[in-house]
Amino acid sequence: MKSLLVCGAIAATLLAGSPVFAGDIEAGKAKAAVCAACHGPQGISQMDLWPNLAGQKKGYLIKQMRAFRDGTRNEPSMSPMAAPLSDADIENLAEYYSSLK
C-alpha cells in the first residue's frame, strides 16, 4: 500500500510539471496582457520579427517559455520577460495561446 501511495505522489508531481497538465485559460489571458505589445492582443503578431502564438501546441509553448526563463534559450527581448514566470504562469499562458485560432 505504501508503494502505491509513493507511486501516486510521483505521478502527481510529474503530471503537474508536464504539458498535459491543464492550465487556466482565464489566468493565462490576464497574464498575456503584457505579451500583446509584441505578439498581438489575440496572439497574432503584426511584425515578422515576433512569432504568432495563437494556435501553437501547448507543449511547444511550455518548452519554449521554460527555456527562455531558465536561460537554455536566450533572446534579448524574450528572456527578461520570461524570467519572473512561475511554472503555473507558463502553463496558463500556454493553455490560453493554444486555445486561440
PLY file of the C-alpha trace (Angstrom):
ply
format ascii 1.0
element vertex 101
property float x
property float y
property float z
element edge 100
property int vertex1
property int vertex2
end_header
0.00 0.00 0.00
2.86 2.37 0.87
4.49 1.86 -2.55
1.18 2.64 -4.22
1.00 5.96 -2.37
4.57 6.79 -3.32
3.86 5.99 -6.98
0.76 8.18 -6.86
2.73 11.07 -5.37
5.45 10.72 -8.00
2.89 10.61 -10.82
1.12 13.70 -9.47
4.42 15.56 -9.30
5.36 14.59 -12.84
1.96 15.50 -14.27
1.91 18.87 -12.52
5.01 19.92 -14.47
4.14 18.31 -17.77
2.45 19.78 -20.83
-0.60 17.56 -20.26
-1.45 19.37 -17.02
-4.33 21.71 -17.75
-3.62 25.38 -17.27
-6.20 28.06 -16.58
-7.21 29.87 -19.78
-8.57 32.95 -17.98
-5.44 33.30 -15.83
-3.34 32.92 -18.97
-5.37 35.56 -20.77
-4.85 38.01 -17.89
-1.11 37.27 -17.78
-0.86 37.64 -21.58
-1.75 41.35 -21.50
1.93 42.25 -21.39
2.68 39.85 -24.28
0.26 41.69 -26.59
2.73 44.50 -27.29
4.82 42.15 -29.43
2.65 39.10 -30.08
-0.65 40.92 -30.64
-3.79 41.04 -28.46
-5.03 37.73 -29.89
-1.60 36.11 -30.27
-1.19 37.22 -33.90
1.84 39.45 -34.34
1.74 42.37 -36.75
5.54 42.24 -37.18
7.56 39.49 -38.85
10.14 39.83 -36.08
7.83 38.25 -33.47
6.07 34.91 -33.89
2.36 34.26 -33.73
1.47 32.41 -30.53
-2.20 31.74 -31.27
-2.87 28.09 -32.00
0.64 26.87 -31.16
0.78 23.50 -29.42
0.67 23.80 -25.64
3.71 21.57 -25.10
5.78 23.63 -27.52
4.83 26.89 -25.80
5.65 25.45 -22.39
9.02 24.16 -23.57
10.00 27.48 -25.17
8.85 29.70 -22.28
10.69 27.49 -19.77
13.82 27.61 -21.93
13.67 31.43 -22.03
13.04 31.57 -18.29
15.73 29.06 -17.35
18.35 30.51 -19.71
18.72 27.49 -22.01
17.35 29.64 -24.81
18.48 33.23 -24.82
16.85 36.07 -26.69
17.45 39.67 -25.52
13.80 40.74 -25.57
12.12 37.49 -24.51
14.41 36.14 -21.80
13.79 39.03 -19.36
10.03 38.76 -19.96
10.05 35.05 -19.10
12.40 35.29 -16.11
9.71 36.04 -13.49
7.21 33.45 -14.78
6.30 30.57 -12.48
5.53 27.11 -13.83
1.84 27.87 -13.25
2.13 31.14 -15.22
3.72 29.26 -18.11
1.07 26.53 -18.04
-1.68 29.16 -18.01
-0.15 31.17 -20.85
0.31 28.02 -22.92
-3.27 26.96 -22.26
-4.53 30.38 -23.34
-2.46 30.75 -26.50
-3.04 27.16 -27.62
-6.80 27.75 -27.31
-6.72 30.63 -29.82
-7.14 30.08 -33.54
0 1
1 2
2 3
3 4
4 5
5 6
6 7
7 8
8 9
9 10
10 11
11 12
12 13
13 14
14 15
15 16
16 17
17 18
18 19
19 20
20 21
21 22
22 23
23 24
24 25
25 26
26 27
27 28
28 29
29 30
30 31
31 32
32 33
33 34
34 35
35 36
36 37
37 38
38 39
39 40
40 41
41 42
42 43
43 44
44 45
45 46
46 47
47 48
48 49
49 50
50 51
51 52
52 53
53 54
54 55
55 56
56 57
57 58
58 59
59 60
60 61
61 62
62 63
63 64
64 65
65 66
66 67
67 68
68 69
69 70
70 71
71 72
72 73
73 74
74 75
75 76
76 77
77 78
78 79
79 80
80 81
81 82
82 83
83 84
84 85
85 86
86 87
87 88
88 89
89 90
90 91
91 92
92 93
93 94
94 95
95 96
96 97
97 98
98 99
99 100
